Amino acid sequence: MIDKAIDTKIKEAEQFYESFLRYTQSVFRDAGALDIDSITNEIAALRKEIQYNRRFLLYARACIEPASNENYLASHAVRATVTAMLIGKHLQFAPFRLLELGMAAFLHDVGMLRLPSETYLNGIYLKVTEKDLIYSHPIHSYNMLKSLKCPPAVCMAALEHHERENGSGYPRKLKGESISLYGKIIAVACSYEALSAKRPYKRMKDQHSGIVELLKNEGAQYDINIVRALVAALSIYPIGTFVLLSNGKQGRVFDINPASQHYPIVQVEEESIVKTSNNGISIVNPLTSEEIDRKKQGWFSATDYLMKRRA
């Protein structure tokens, strides 16, 4: 049962997430005047939110619809930053390293703003010349951050977030240990975000599918230890994932189970919580938002859910 205290925490997390997203949108509207001190303060606030309200923040993130096309880079930055910092927290990073990682994840794509917007919005329809421009954005990000005297580790992470363990990445085709740790983490965080979030040119998948895709690690693109840290931080069924249970009911993952990544805590009805287990009720498979029975459980809709809370 979700009591009033938890309901209050969820509302506070929603307000924090939406405020952080609005701030990020303002940064990406005027990236020519980046205020590093202000960004550092915002990342510090996010670190505290992750430290003390992780599950409520993730639930809020899952319930808030992806941003519209014009805010795509801001939405991506927010989601990738949260994911990267969760990985860093699982790896037991010291606070100052979490701040560095968060800043690097927040600003890793700022170089995109040096490119025509249609270049990064068109996605799969890019021409060769447009792809070449996309491949240059980590260099632009690096140069912008270096000119602002960001820590070297932050600058290098922005430069290397598209490098891959097998050398198939860009811009320098680095391999394995030649890639910085922050770069490896942001690579996994960004790939997970890209797999599980809406894009201007594709529909979003469920979060579970994103986790499974990364675990496959086709072509050994990612540091497997970072992928495992992602799974440990989010679980096989991340918070917010729609699921079908073995009792035939539909639900949404409300919290992870530290003892088992396969058996999270699920919200089945507005006032009902189920602890899934091997011997009891378990998850049959994840569901897309379109597969949810809206007539019987319309509150599962992210939009409906938020409208009810704001009413």
Secondary structure as the mmCIF struct_conf table of DSSP 4:
data_model
#
loop_
_struct_conf.conf_type_id
_struct_conf.id
_struct_conf.beg_label_comp_id
_struct_conf.beg_label_asym_id
_struct_conf.beg_label_seq_id
_struct_conf.end_label_comp_id
_struct_conf.end_label_asym_id
_struct_conf.end_label_seq_id
HELX_RH_AL_P HELX_RH_AL_P1 LYS A 4 ARG A 29
BEND BEND1 ASP A 30 ASP A 30
HELX_RH_3T_P HELX_RH_3T_P1 ALA A 31 ALA A 33
HELX_RH_AL_P HELX_RH_AL_P2 ILE A 36 CYS A 63
BEND BEND2 ILE A 64 ILE A 64
HELX_LH_PP_P HELX_LH_PP_P1 GLU A 65 SER A 68
HELX_RH_3T_P HELX_RH_3T_P2 ASN A 69 ASN A 71
HELX_RH_AL_P HELX_RH_AL_P3 TYR A 72 HIS A 90
TURN_TY1_P TURN_TY1_P1 LEU A 91 GLN A 92
HELX_RH_AL_P HELX_RH_AL_P4 PRO A 95 LEU A 107
TURN_TY1_P TURN_TY1_P2 HIS A 108 ASP A 109
HELX_RH_3T_P HELX_RH_3T_P3 VAL A 110 ARG A 114
BEND BEND3 LEU A 115 LEU A 115
HELX_RH_AL_P HELX_RH_AL_P5 SER A 117 LEU A 121
BEND BEND4 ASN A 122 ASN A 122
HELX_RH_3T_P HELX_RH_3T_P4 GLY A 123 TYR A 125
HELX_RH_AL_P HELX_RH_AL_P6 VAL A 128 SER A 147
TURN_TY1_P TURN_TY1_P3 LEU A 148 LYS A 149
HELX_RH_AL_P HELX_RH_AL_P7 PRO A 152 GLU A 160
TURN_TY1_P TURN_TY1_P4 HIS A 161 HIS A 162
TURN_TY1_P TURN_TY1_P5 GLU A 165 ASN A 166
BEND BEND5 GLY A 167 GLY A 167
BEND BEND6 TYR A 170 ARG A 172
HELX_RH_3T_P HELX_RH_3T_P5 GLY A 176 SER A 178
BEND BEND7 ILE A 179 ILE A 179
HELX_RH_AL_P HELX_RH_AL_P8 LEU A 181 SER A 196
BEND BEND8 ALA A 197 ALA A 197
STRN STRN1 ARG A 199 ARG A 199
TURN_TY1_P TURN_TY1_P6 PRO A 200 TYR A 201
STRN STRN2 LYS A 202 LYS A 202
HELX_LH_PP_P HELX_LH_PP_P2 ARG A 203 ASP A 206
HELX_RH_AL_P HELX_RH_AL_P9 GLN A 207 LYS A 216
HELX_RH_3T_P HELX_RH_3T_P6 GLU A 218 ALA A 220
BEND BEND9 TYR A 222 TYR A 222
HELX_RH_AL_P HELX_RH_AL_P10 ILE A 224 LEU A 234
BEND BEND10 ILE A 236 TYR A 237
TURN_TY1_P TURN_TY1_P7 ILE A 239 GLY A 240
STRN STRN3 PHE A 242 LEU A 245
TURN_TY1_P TURN_TY1_P8 SER A 246 ASN A 247
BEND BEND11 GLY A 248 GLY A 248
STRN STRN4 GLN A 250 ASP A 255
TURN_TY1_P TURN_TY1_P9 PRO A 258 ALA A 259
TURN_TY1_P TURN_TY1_P10 GLN A 261 HIS A 262
STRN STRN5 ILE A 265 GLU A 269
TURN_TY1_P TURN_TY1_P11 GLU A 270 GLU A 271
STRN STRN6 SER A 272 LYS A 275
BEND BEND12 ASN A 278 GLY A 280
STRN STRN7 ILE A 283 LEU A 287
HELX_RH_3T_P HELX_RH_3T_P7 SER A 289 GLU A 291
BEND BEND13 ILE A 292 ILE A 292
TURN_TY1_P TURN_TY1_P12 ARG A 294 LYS A 296
HELX_RH_3T_P HELX_RH_3T_P8 GLY A 298 PHE A 300
BEND BEND14 SER A 301 SER A 301
HELX_RH_AL_P HELX_RH_AL_P11 ALA A 302 ARG A 310
#
